[in-house]
């Protein structure tokens, strides 16, 4: 450490006085020099101590100030903004961790690319049975979250093969048909039990007002059409076999129970229903180009009488038109096979898995700990208008609780189809519905045959 001094001596007196003053000045200079030496020595000693201490610290630990980045990959369009807000809160409170969200509409297919390329997220909302079988997700069976979660939701999150939980759901949800209560009341329409009754209602709506789409689908977003297969076509199987046996049949590709290619089976009956409504012009004319946002807007503004959606869409509808509160009806999907009953989705929602390739599983769990805090779950539940799976969370989740209770009483409860082979996702199935609507399959039997062939090919690829 260098210390410099600048001293200026001015002599204005006699020689003797100057000499005396000079002697005093010299003494002062000598004193100053001693101070400089002492200060320099102390500074050097201090530097040596500091260096020694620094060296000691570096030898004792290898801890660095590296920032851990956690990647969250999701296909839930409804929650992107809310999750970003919660992520900002978490990042601000945890300076050593940064959570980044990536949303993809075609998430179930994009995740395949990510696993294949090594660009694997730490947390994902995309969970498939095939990837569970391949060990792509961490076992979350012993996490403390389950102590707070409804046991029924834990059962729905349980892998049939292992009995373990590789995903954890924060909410429960219902999906069915939203309908405009005023339109139904004005025309004296009742909730239909069969597809034929449903088409009859839609035809009356069409004849009454050509400006209103009887049944509006955002067909450009294939996941919505994939949901129609999950709820309507697979719903035939699910109500016949029950949850556990249906999962086992999907996983074993047991065609004696699935009957995907059979005339009169679930897929052929589904395709026949879509073709019939298409030919009668009961869907919106822009079925193949309309998006999810178009669908929500059309229903919110009274331009669509019926839409197929879940509770996750309710917040967007009300936000776009608060006056729709009180005018939203909710009912099950009508039966498409004679002798069966209407079905309604009643299942786990907003499920999260931590990938086994994550380099930071503890930090990923820390984020989920934060997300699952009761106050955050209240925000989440009220935002997506869906009841929480956490028993210690009391949220005013939606204005159509009575309608939901009515629909749950009227339909057979079914769950999501999570057992698709990885090469045939819900988005892939939805693209087949796009092709069906466009006329690429001449008959409903052609569609059923093609569906079985694609499912079998994907299943064989996954199991060989």
MOTAVEN-V741949 format. One record per backbone hydrogen bond with DSSP energy under -1.0 kcal/mol. NH is the residue of the N-H (numbers start at 1). CO is the residue of the C=O. Records with the same first field share a line. If there is no record, write none. Layout:
# MOTAVEN-V741949
NH=CO, CO
This chain:
# MOTAVEN-V741949
18=14
19=15
20=16
21=17
22=18
23=19
24=20
25=21
26=22
27=23
28=24
29=25
30=26
31=27
32=28
33=29
34=30
35=31
36=32
37=33
38=34
39=35
40=36
41=37
42=38
43=39
44=40
45=41
46=42
47=43
48=44
49=45
50=46
51=47
52=48
53=49
54=50
55=51
56=52
57=53
58=54
59=55
60=56
61=57
68=96
70=98
72=100
73=123
74=102
77=75
83=79
84=80
85=81
86=82
87=83
88=84
89=85
90=86
91=87
92=88
93=89
94=90
97=94
98=68
100=70
102=72
104=74
109=106
110=106
111=107
113=109
114=110
115=111
116=112
117=113
118=114
120=118
122=71
123=71
124=353
125=73
129=418
132=128
133=129
134=130
135=132
136=131
138=354
140=165
143=140
146=143
147=144
148=145
150=389
154=150
155=151
156=152
157=153
158=155
159=164
163=159
168=352
170=350
171=349
172=387
173=347
175=345
176=309
177=331
178=307
179=329
180=305
181=327
184=180
185=181
186=182
187=183
189=184
195=335
198=194
199=195
200=196
201=197
202=198
203=199
204=200
205=201
206=202
207=203
208=204
209=205
212=209
213=303
215=282
216=306
219=217, 287
220=290
221=218
222=220
224=221
226=222
227=223
228=224
229=225
230=226
231=227
232=228
234=229
236=233
238=234
239=235
241=237
242=238
246=242
247=243
248=244
249=245
250=246
251=247
252=248
254=249
255=253
257=254
258=254
259=255
265=262
269=265
270=266
271=267
272=268
273=269
274=270
275=271
276=272
277=273
278=274
279=275
280=276
281=278
282=277
287=284
289=286
290=286
295=291
296=292
297=293
298=294
299=295
300=296
301=297
302=299
303=298
305=213
307=178
309=176
311=174
313=310
314=311
317=313
318=314
319=315
320=316
321=317
324=321
325=322
327=324
329=179
331=177
333=343
335=193
340=337
343=333
344=412
345=175
346=414
347=173
349=171
352=168
353=124
355=122
356=136
358=355
364=360
365=361
366=362
367=363
368=364
369=365
370=366
371=367
372=368
373=370
377=373
378=374
379=375
380=376
381=377
382=378
383=379
384=380
386=381
389=170
391=148
393=390
397=395
404=400
405=401
406=402
407=403
408=404
409=405
410=406
411=407
412=342
414=344
424=421
429=425
430=426
431=427
432=428
433=429
434=430
435=431
436=432
437=433
438=434
439=436
440=435
447=443
448=444
449=445
450=446
451=447
452=448
453=449
454=450
455=451
456=452
457=453
458=454
459=455
460=456
461=457
462=458
463=459
